[in-house]
Structure formats: C-alpha cells, structure tokens
Amino acid sequence: MSSVDERPPVWIGHVAMHSLKVNESSEFMQLIGMRLIDSGEEIAVLEMRGGTHLVVTANSKSELIRGDFDLMVDDLDATHASFVELGLEPGGIERGRIHDSFDLREPGGTLITFNSSHVGDLPV
C-alpha cells in the first residue's frame, strides 16, 4: 500500500444553510444520513462524508429559499426511493448529461438538490 496521499490537498470544511426551523432541519438532516455534532436553538452543526460540516442557522425571514449547495449520493434512484418510503415527497428525478437530480424541501424551508455522483477514479 502506498504511503503517498493522492487525494486533493484541499476540501470544503463548512457549508451554511439558513432555516426557519433549526431543530426540525437538524432532525431532517440526521434522518437523511448526516451526523449531529452540536446543536442549540439558533444553530446546528452536522457532519457529512469527508468531514464537511453543514452549519444550520436561524433564518428570521418567512420566505422559502433554495440552498446555496447541493448534495451528492452514490445511488440517486435508491436515495429517491428511500425518501419516498420515508414520506419526504421528493420531486421527480430529472436525467441530465452530467448528473441526474431531484429536489426536496426540508422542514425549515430550504429547497435542496440531490445529484448523482460524478466522483472520478482517483482518490478523493
């Protein structure tokens, strides 16, 4: 086994999402597979694959918003089916040239796009 780390030397540490309901958003993110790191009334920190943290903060506006990030999964069709089974009401899968994707609104009001993976053959 090689001792040379072939992964890129940088990655995303944190992404942010504003929520009308921080606690419900945190519970939702845990339901879809994120790991809770810390939470309070105004903030929740959840961990994703690779160590990236999603920081959910309170949004004082009453409007629905689209997330400034998207999420990738290994098997989009299986993920979509599991969300339907959980009663989460994801949108239909759109087949694209680079990604297949669907949208899902989480309980705090943010619309999140889920994409099929485009990870290559090199270590990431």
GUMI-689056 format. One line per field, with one value per residue (C-alpha): residue number from 1; residue in one letter; z, x, y. Coordinates in nm, 3 decimals, always signed. Each point is the difference from the previous one (the first is absolute). Layout:
i	NUM;...
aa	a;...
pz	Z;...
px	X;...
py	Y;...
This chain:
i	1;2;3;4;5;6;7;8;9;10;11;12;13;14;15;16;17;18;19;20;21;22;23;24;25;26;27;28;29;30;31;32;33;34;35;36;37;38;39;40;41;42;43;44;45;46;47;48;49;50;51;52;53;54;55;56;57;58;59;60;61;62;63;64;65;66;67;68;69;70;71;72;73;74;75;76;77;78;79;80;81;82;83;84;85;86;87;88;89;90;91;92;93;94;95;96;97;98;99;100;101;102;103;104;105;106;107;108;109;110;111;112;113;114;115;116;117;118;119;120;121;122;123;124
aa	m;s;s;v;d;e;r;p;p;v;w;i;g;h;v;a;m;h;s;l;k;v;n;e;s;s;e;f;m;q;l;i;g;m;r;l;i;d;s;g;e;e;i;a;v;l;e;m;r;g;g;t;h;l;v;v;t;a;n;s;k;s;e;l;i;r;g;d;f;d;l;m;v;d;d;l;d;a;t;h;a;s;f;v;e;l;g;l;e;p;g;g;i;e;r;g;r;i;h;d;s;f;d;l;r;e;p;g;g;t;l;i;t;f;n;s;s;h;v;g;d;l;p;v
pz	+0.000;-0.099;+0.274;-0.243;+0.055;-0.351;+0.109;-0.087;+0.280;+0.062;+0.058;+0.120;+0.380;+0.057;-0.198;+0.146;-0.023;+0.148;+0.145;+0.128;+0.237;+0.109;+0.215;-0.269;-0.266;+0.222;+0.055;-0.377;-0.080;+0.251;-0.158;-0.343;+0.142;+0.149;+0.343;+0.270;+0.143;+0.205;+0.023;+0.173;-0.062;-0.259;-0.155;-0.083;-0.136;-0.190;-0.159;-0.351;-0.180;-0.024;+0.317;-0.154;+0.251;-0.076;+0.227;+0.033;+0.136;+0.079;-0.283;+0.118;-0.342;-0.068;-0.363;-0.149;-0.144;-0.227;+0.155;-0.103;-0.025;-0.132;+0.136;-0.189;+0.065;-0.134;-0.122;-0.086;-0.090;+0.328;+0.198;-0.171;+0.074;+0.367;+0.034;-0.150;+0.249;+0.283;-0.121;-0.087;-0.341;-0.222;-0.347;-0.308;-0.120;-0.291;-0.222;-0.109;-0.202;+0.303;+0.293;+0.062;+0.276;+0.206;+0.245;+0.352;+0.235;+0.359;+0.297;+0.055;-0.350;-0.201;-0.339;-0.036;-0.324;+0.020;-0.283;-0.121;+0.068;-0.246;+0.207;-0.228;+0.039;+0.196;+0.383;+0.149
px	+0.000;+0.133;+0.075;-0.047;-0.332;-0.143;-0.307;-0.029;+0.159;-0.309;-0.370;-0.312;-0.001;-0.340;-0.310;-0.284;-0.375;-0.257;-0.315;-0.335;+0.004;+0.356;-0.098;-0.224;+0.267;+0.259;-0.229;-0.062;+0.371;+0.056;-0.286;+0.166;+0.336;+0.197;+0.164;-0.086;+0.306;-0.163;-0.333;-0.184;-0.305;+0.173;+0.256;+0.063;+0.321;-0.022;+0.273;-0.003;+0.227;+0.356;-0.033;-0.185;-0.229;-0.341;-0.065;-0.375;-0.083;-0.329;-0.160;-0.219;-0.166;-0.322;+0.069;+0.102;+0.351;+0.216;+0.315;+0.335;+0.137;-0.105;+0.053;+0.142;-0.086;+0.139;-0.337;-0.249;-0.285;+0.034;+0.024;-0.312;-0.188;+0.107;-0.118;-0.338;-0.018;+0.070;-0.285;+0.231;-0.161;+0.305;-0.056;+0.034;+0.343;+0.130;+0.251;+0.289;+0.319;+0.233;-0.234;-0.340;-0.170;-0.310;-0.103;-0.135;-0.123;+0.115;-0.222;+0.178;-0.096;+0.320;-0.026;+0.295;+0.115;+0.128;+0.234;+0.141;+0.372;+0.263;+0.298;+0.274;+0.236;+0.266;-0.002;-0.211
py	+0.000;+0.342;+0.253;+0.290;+0.174;+0.043;+0.196;+0.371;+0.208;+0.219;-0.059;+0.178;+0.032;+0.159;+0.092;+0.207;-0.027;+0.237;-0.154;+0.119;-0.303;-0.089;-0.299;-0.152;+0.059;-0.170;-0.300;-0.020;+0.005;-0.280;-0.196;+0.017;-0.111;+0.289;-0.030;+0.256;+0.177;+0.278;+0.180;+0.282;+0.218;+0.220;-0.239;-0.365;-0.153;-0.328;-0.208;-0.149;-0.244;+0.126;+0.209;+0.294;+0.169;+0.145;+0.299;+0.066;+0.345;+0.172;+0.198;+0.286;+0.042;-0.185;-0.087;-0.333;-0.007;-0.218;-0.141;+0.145;-0.354;-0.338;-0.349;-0.300;-0.363;-0.327;-0.136;+0.274;-0.236;-0.193;+0.326;+0.134;-0.324;+0.006;+0.363;-0.095;-0.290;+0.245;+0.223;+0.290;+0.079;+0.058;+0.146;-0.217;-0.110;+0.206;-0.178;+0.222;-0.015;+0.018;-0.066;-0.145;+0.198;+0.073;+0.271;-0.035;+0.273;-0.055;+0.098;+0.335;+0.117;-0.054;-0.173;-0.240;-0.163;-0.358;-0.108;-0.328;-0.031;+0.118;-0.111;-0.130;-0.293;+0.190;+0.010;+0.280
